[in-house]
Structure formats: C-alpha cells, structure tokens
C-alpha cells in the first residue's frame, strides 16, 4: 500500500484540510539512517508535516523544515516539494528514552523545548521566504500548529504521529492539518474547535488503520469534499555531480590541501546515507577545472 496524501475542503470552503500516510517513506528513512524509536517518532512527525506543507506549494517550489529544540537529537530536518517527494534526517539518530507518563515515545524530551521551527520556502524568487516560530511543546504537532498561526497567520490544527515496532521498524506514520480560511464565520470556528478537542489522538487513528480520507472524515464528518490525491515518496537529490560541485566550491587552496594531506575524499549524504568516494586522481581533475 503506497503512501499518499489527500487534500480537501469543508464547511462551505472555509476549512482547508490535508491528511497523509508516510509509513513506507519513514520505513525507508529508518533503514537508511538507522534511527532509534524516539528519533523515528520525532523525524516521522516532521516528515509528515513537511509532506503536507509541500502539498501547499506549486510547480517546482520546495521547502525545508528545521526543528531546533535544543534536545539530544540535535536538529530535525525535512525537505519536501509540490510533487510529493520528501526526505529527512536528524543530527543524532541514536537517541532513545523510556516511554513517557502517557505510555508514548518521549518525543518532547528528545527534541527539547528551547528553540525554534524554521521553514524556508524556495518559491522561485530572488530570495527564499523564511518563517519561524518558537517551539512551545516539543511534541511537534502543537509546534507546527503554532508556526502556521504565528508565522503564516493561518489558524491551524495539526496532528502527527508515528508508531514504531519492537524491532525498530515503522508500524505506521502520518497526520493531518486543518486550516481556517479568512473570514470564517464564528459558529464554524466554534464547532470545529469543539470537534478537534474531542477527536482521538492521531496515533490512535493511525494504529486503527485509518486511511487519510477516513482520518479527514473522522475529524470533519461527511461534509469534507476531497479534491485530490498525491503519492508520497522518499527521494534524495544527492549525486556525485552535486558532491563534486560542493568540493569545487571549496576553492583551489582547500582542494590542494585535501590532495596533499588525505589523498582522497569521502562524502556522506545526511539525508540518505549514500557515500561518495573520490580518489586522488578525481580530486586533481576537479582542481584542474578551477
């Protein structure tokens, strides 16, 4: 069963909604980066949020989400674009704690609560757009909701969740974003707030096997109008050519030092863990192109 996202509207178009399943995407990331359960939960929540934010873009636009909470996993980073392609990594993949008092993976402790969510959007303009907001809980769902409300002035509810099997594999991952459009009537806002405050946790919905469509219907009722579907896939953009260009950008002096002192270079991609090895001859060829 492929990962996918659905987009819809409700309440006469005053409510915009997204829901996503990222289980297989997160499984590939978990295998590539060897993330431990608490890290998988934090990274999976961020990847799901980024995938839905990517669905708000157009054409070749893309975005990067960075969560810097001051916790032991370091930075959580996720990339997404308008085509459903996502990737992500954390600074320290090997962090894990006992379950919290609610019996859930302790994402808050891993991420930390002293920091910021930063979203950078490449919209094809001269300069990228960047927005940010403080981390208020470390659980990430609330933090992304706060980001939308504060940085983009779009009142939002965000639920993201990841379930991890005892062998570290990903059992299920996904989430939803519900947003209010400008001039939404007060009675619609009040009713939606009441509904969202009483829904089951997103992790429970995921555990019960709800599809993205079923998730939206549980939150918004049969009133939801599903507009489109989009497949979600892991895709890393690294390549030997990109690595070579990065080395060339270091300049002749740095390349010469690398050739004389190390005689080779090995670069590992943060996102996919692919290793690129360049021997002395490769480095000399790069230097000759300067």
ABEGO torsion letter per residue (X at the ends): XBBBBBBBBBGGGABBBBBBBAAAAAAAAAAAAGBBAAAAAAAAAAAAAAAAAAAABBEABBBBBBBBAGBAAEBBBBBBBAAGBBBBBBABABBBBBBBAAGBBBAAAAAEABEBBBBBBBAGBABBBBBBBBBAAGAGAAAAAAAAAAAAGBBBBBBBBBBBBAAGBBABBEEBBBBBBBGBBAAAAAAAAAAAAABBBAAAAAAAGBBAAAAAAAAAEAABBBABBBBBBBBBABBAAAAAAAAAAAEAAAAAAAAAAAGBBBBBBAAAGBBBBBBAAAAAAAAAAX
